[in-house]
């Protein structure tokens, strides 16, 4: 057996599970995630205080909740990262069916919390957003189907995954949640591309997305309003986008100072979708670049480790999860600086939100599992397993 993945690793007989897990774990990525969460808590001390005051709650009520959600997310991440890729695949497939059922039942049992989109289940003490958990397990399901399609006499996995994608996107659009639908399409396309999709087919998918977007623009006032606002040369200073842009401009290079920002008192989503505006205003461009650098480091590190992975399922699933994380961060940051149309999407591990944080813990647990150092089979074994004789 040739052990070439991410450097040689020796599997010691009788070694404890925790010891082997820690030795094979990508500690650099874990460190970057801890820093992202620490930044999120730091920003939460500023951004969530006005919301707590408006709701008649203790000043740091949402910070304490974020700390609890964060602890839960890291527990989920650690437990999942200890699993074998086979167990993660099983967890993902089962989780996909459960999350899909929850998504389909939203029109009947869900609530919109007055935001005009039915995306949540109200649990009384908290809320639950199925789409957040659906994204990572959908990638696992897609990678499994596409990897199976490459096996001798395998199922038409690419076709099946495309049908499932259409169903998932349709239910997301019904909420409506076009941002999550687009994010799901991007991640699926990345998996399909790595699996060997023809460029012509991917081009057709892009064209189909464009046609669906045009139909949505003509039939959805909610969607049309956001696109019109994005295309308008002027930004209404009384909108969330206007406030966010002003805050970023005011922050400059070094920021206005800790707790000196004003945007957190105006923006209703300052602690979630527009958390980067608070960071830019109070801590300046330096903090924004630090956050961007952490996401870039995690993305590059994971993709580089996956490049030498020979297992098709691990390679496909890991790539899809990495693209999902990076794309969500890009969309959140892009909206804040008006590079993209307004879309309610959290910044992973930084924004406030239980569903988002725990779902990202699940995603990163899966990704850390796939990027752990492990022995790789001989090249001949890999070729034989894929039907080359």
C-alpha positions in Angstrom: 0.0 0.0 0.0 1.4 3.4 -1.0 0.6 6.2 1.5 0.8 9.4 -0.6 -2.3 11.3 0.4 -1.3 14.6 2.1 2.0 13.0 3.2 2.6 9.5 4.5 0.7 8.4 7.6 1.2 5.2 9.5 -1.8 3.5 11.0 -0.6 2.2 14.4 -2.1 -1.1 15.6 -4.4 -0.5 18.7 -4.1 3.3 18.5 -6.9 5.2 20.2 -9.5 6.7 17.9 -9.1 10.2 19.3 -5.3 10.0 19.0 -5.5 8.9 15.4 -8.2 11.5 14.6 -6.1 14.4 16.0 -3.0 13.2 14.2 -4.7 12.9 10.8 -6.9 16.1 11.2 -6.2 19.3 9.2 -5.4 21.5 12.1 -4.9 24.5 10.0 -8.5 24.5 8.8 -9.7 24.0 12.3 -7.7 26.9 13.6 -9.1 29.1 10.8 -12.7 28.1 11.7 -12.0 28.9 15.4 -10.8 32.4 14.4 -13.9 33.0 12.2 -16.2 32.1 15.1 -14.2 34.2 17.5 -14.5 37.2 15.1 -18.3 36.4 14.9 -18.6 36.6 18.7 -16.5 39.8 18.7 -18.8 41.4 16.2 -21.9 40.0 18.0 -21.0 42.0 21.1 -21.5 45.1 19.0 -24.1 44.1 16.4 -26.6 42.3 18.5 -26.9 44.7 21.4 -29.3 47.1 19.6 -31.6 44.2 18.6 -31.6 42.9 22.2 -32.6 46.4 23.4 -35.4 46.7 20.9 -36.8 43.3 22.0 -36.5 44.2 25.7 -33.8 41.5 26.4 -30.5 41.6 28.2 -27.8 43.4 26.2 -25.8 40.3 25.4 -28.7 37.8 25.0 -28.0 37.0 21.4 -24.2 36.7 22.1 -24.9 34.1 24.7 -27.2 32.2 22.3 -24.5 32.4 19.6 -22.0 31.0 21.9 -24.3 28.1 22.7 -25.1 27.5 19.0 -21.3 27.7 18.3 -20.5 25.0 21.0 -23.2 22.8 19.4 -21.8 23.4 16.0 -18.2 22.5 17.0 -19.4 19.3 18.8 -21.2 18.3 15.6 -18.2 19.1 13.5 -15.8 17.1 15.8 -18.1 14.1 16.0 -18.7 14.0 12.2 -15.0 14.5 11.4 -14.2 11.4 13.5 -16.4 9.2 11.2 -15.2 7.2 8.3 -16.1 8.5 4.8 -18.5 5.5 4.5 -20.3 6.6 7.6 -20.4 10.2 6.5 -21.9 9.0 3.2 -24.6 7.1 5.0 -25.3 10.0 7.3 -25.6 12.3 4.2 -28.0 10.1 2.3 -30.3 9.6 5.3 -30.0 13.2 6.2 -30.9 14.3 2.7 -34.2 12.4 2.7 -35.1 13.9 6.1 -34.2 17.4 5.1 -36.0 17.1 1.8 -39.2 16.0 3.6 -38.9 19.0 6.0 -38.4 21.3 3.0 -41.5 20.0 1.2 -43.6 20.3 4.3 -42.7 24.0 4.8 -45.7 25.4 2.8 -48.0 23.5 5.3 -46.3 23.7 8.6 -43.7 26.5 8.2 -43.8 30.2 9.1 -42.3 33.3 7.5 -41.8 35.3 10.8 -43.2 38.3 8.9 -40.4 38.3 6.3 -42.5 37.3 3.3 -40.8 33.9 2.7 -41.9 30.7 4.4 -38.5 29.2 5.3 -38.6 28.3 9.0 -40.3 26.0 11.5 -41.0 27.7 14.7 -40.0 25.6 17.7 -41.1 28.1 20.3 -37.6 28.5 21.9 -35.9 28.6 18.5 -36.5 28.3 14.8 -35.3 25.7 12.3 -34.5 26.3 8.6 -34.4 23.1 6.6 -32.6 24.5 3.6 -29.5 25.2 5.7 -29.2 21.5 6.5 -30.3 20.3 3.1 -27.3 21.9 1.3 -24.5 19.8 2.7 -26.4 16.5 2.6 -27.6 17.2 -0.9 -23.9 17.5 -2.0 -23.2 14.1 -0.3 -26.2 12.6 -2.1 -25.1 14.1 -5.5 -21.4 12.9 -5.0 -22.6 9.4 -4.2 -24.8 9.2 -7.2 -22.1 10.5 -9.6 -19.4 8.3 -8.1 -21.6 5.3 -8.5 -22.3 6.2 -12.1 -18.6 5.7 -12.9 -18.6 2.1 -11.6 -19.1 -0.8 -14.0 -22.9 -1.4 -14.5 -23.5 1.6 -12.2 -26.8 3.5 -12.1 -27.4 6.7 -14.2 -26.3 8.7 -11.3 -25.7 12.0 -13.1 -29.2 11.9 -14.6 -30.8 11.0 -11.2 -28.9 13.8 -9.5 -30.0 16.3 -12.1 -33.7 15.3 -11.5 -33.2 15.7 -7.7 -31.6 19.1 -8.2 -34.6 20.2 -10.2 -37.0 19.1 -7.4 -34.9 20.7 -4.7 -34.5 24.0 -6.6 -38.3 24.1 -7.3 -39.2 23.8 -3.6 -36.6 26.4 -2.7 -38.1 28.8 -5.3 -41.6 28.3 -3.9 -40.6 29.8 -0.5 -39.3 31.9 -2.3 -35.6 31.6 -1.7 -33.8 32.1 -5.1 -30.5 32.7 -3.4 -30.3 29.3 -1.8 -31.6 27.8 -5.0 -28.7 29.4 -6.9 -26.2 28.4 -4.3 -27.4 24.8 -4.6 -27.1 24.9 -8.4 -23.5 26.3 -8.2 -22.4 23.5 -5.8 -24.1 20.8 -7.9 -22.4 22.2 -11.0 -19.0 22.0 -9.3 -19.5 18.4 -8.4 -20.7 17.6 -11.9 -17.7 19.4 -13.5 -15.2 17.4 -11.4 -17.1 14.2 -12.3 -16.4 14.9 -16.0 -19.5 16.8 -17.2 -19.3 18.1 -20.8 -18.9 21.8 -21.1 -21.8 21.9 -23.5 -24.1 20.4 -20.8 -22.9 22.9 -18.2 -23.5 25.7 -20.7 -27.0 24.4 -21.2 -27.5 24.4 -17.4 -26.3 28.0 -17.2 -28.7 29.0 -20.1 -31.6 27.2 -18.3 -30.8 29.0 -15.1 -30.9 32.3 -17.1 -34.3 31.4 -18.6 -35.7 30.5 -15.1 -34.4 33.7 -13.7 -36.1 35.7 -16.5 -39.4 33.9 -15.7 -39.0 34.6 -12.0 -38.3 38.2 -12.8 -41.5 38.5 -14.8 -43.7 36.6 -12.3 -42.3 37.4 -8.8 -42.6 40.9 -7.5 -40.2 40.0 -4.7 -37.5 38.8 -7.1 -38.1 41.7 -9.6 -37.8 44.3 -6.8 -34.4 43.1 -5.8 -33.0 42.8 -9.3 -34.3 46.3 -10.2 -32.7 47.7 -7.0 -29.4 46.1 -8.0 -29.5 47.4 -11.6 -30.5 50.9 -10.5 -27.5 53.4 -10.7 -28.7 55.0 -7.5 -28.9 53.4 -4.1 -31.7 54.5 -1.8 -29.8 55.6 1.4 -32.8 54.5 3.5 -32.5 50.8 2.5 -30.4 48.1 4.1 -28.1 48.2 1.1 -27.7 52.0 1.4 -26.9 51.8 5.1 -24.4 49.0 4.6 -22.5 50.9 1.8 -22.4 54.0 3.9 -21.0 52.0 6.9 -18.3 50.4 4.8 -17.3 53.8 3.4 -17.3 55.4 6.9 -15.0 52.6 8.2 -12.2 53.4 5.9 -8.9 51.5 6.5 -8.8 51.3 10.3 -12.5 51.7 11.3 -14.3 54.2 13.5 -13.3 52.3 16.6 -14.8 49.6 18.9 -18.5 50.2 19.6 -18.3 53.5 17.7 -20.3 52.3 14.7 -23.8 53.6 13.9 -25.1 51.1 11.3 -25.9 48.4 13.9 -28.5 50.7 15.4 -30.2 51.1 12.0 -29.9 47.8 10.1 -32.4 45.2 11.3 -30.1 42.4 9.9 -26.8 43.9 11.2 -26.1 40.7 13.3 -26.9 38.3 10.4 -26.9 39.1 6.7 -25.0 42.4 7.0 -22.5 41.5 9.7 -19.7 42.5 7.4 -20.9 46.1 7.4 -20.5 46.2 11.2 -17.0 44.8 10.8 -16.1 47.3 8.1 -17.4 50.3 10.0 -15.9 49.6 13.4 -12.7 47.7 12.5 -12.1 48.9 8.9 -10.8 47.3 5.8 -8.2 45.4 7.9 -10.9 43.2 9.6 -12.7 42.6 6.3 -9.5 41.5 4.6 -8.7 39.2 7.6 -12.1 37.5 7.2 -11.7 37.1 3.5 -8.2 35.7 4.0 -9.5 33.1 6.4 -12.2 31.9 3.9 -9.6 31.9 1.1 -7.2 29.8 3.3 -9.9 27.2 4.1 -11.0 27.0 0.5 -7.5 26.6 -1.0 -6.3 24.2 1.8 -9.2 21.9 1.3 -9.1 21.9 -2.5 -5.3 21.2 -2.5 -5.7 18.2 -0.2 -8.6 16.9 -2.3 -6.5 17.1 -5.5 -4.4 14.0 -4.4 -7.5 12.1 -3.2 -8.1 8.9 -5.3 -11.4 7.9 -4.0 -14.0 9.4 -6.5 -16.7 9.9 -3.9 -14.5 11.7 -1.4 -13.1 13.9 -4.2 -16.5 14.8 -5.5 -18.1 15.3 -2.1 -15.2 17.3 -0.7 -15.1 19.6 -3.8 -18.8 20.2 -3.6 -18.7 21.1 0.1 -15.8 23.4 -0.3 -17.5 25.2 -3.2 -20.7 25.5 -1.1 -18.8 27.1 1.8 -16.8 29.5 -0.4 -19.8 30.5 -2.5 -22.0 31.3 0.5 -19.2 33.5 1.9 -18.8 35.2 -1.5 -22.5 35.9 -1.9 -22.8 37.4 1.6 -19.8 39.6 1.0 -20.8 40.4 -2.5 -24.2 41.6 -1.5 -22.8 43.9 1.2 -20.6 45.7 -1.3 -23.4 45.6 -4.0 -21.5 43.3 -6.4 -24.6 41.0 -6.2 -28.4 41.6 -5.8 -29.7 41.8 -2.3 -30.1 38.3 -0.8 -30.6 37.2 2.8 -27.7 34.8 3.4 -25.5 34.4 6.4 -21.7 34.6 6.5 -20.6 31.1 7.7 -19.4 30.9 11.3 -19.6 34.7 11.6 -23.3 35.7 11.3 -25.8 35.0 14.1 -28.1 32.1 13.5 -28.6 28.6 15.1 -29.6 26.7 11.9 -26.8 28.3 9.8 -24.1 27.7 12.4 -25.0 24.1 13.2 -25.4 23.3 9.5 -22.0 24.7 8.8 -20.6 22.7 11.7 -22.1 19.6 9.9 -20.6 20.7 6.6 -17.1 21.3 8.0 -17.2 18.0 9.9 -17.9 16.2 6.7 -15.1 18.2 4.9 -12.6 17.6 7.7 -13.4 13.9 7.5 -12.7 13.8 3.8 -9.5 15.8 4.1 -8.0 13.8 6.9 -4.7 12.1 6.1 -5.3 8.5 5.2 -3.5 5.8 3.3 -4.3 5.6 -0.4 -4.6 2.5 -2.5 -2.1 1.6 -5.2 -2.8 3.3 -8.6 -3.5 -0.1 -10.1 -6.2 -0.8 -7.4 -7.8 2.5 -8.1 -7.9 1.9 -11.9 -9.4 -1.6 -11.4 -12.1 -0.2 -9.1 -13.1 2.2 -11.8 -13.4 -0.4 -14.5 -10.0 0.0 -16.3 -8.6 -3.5 -17.0 
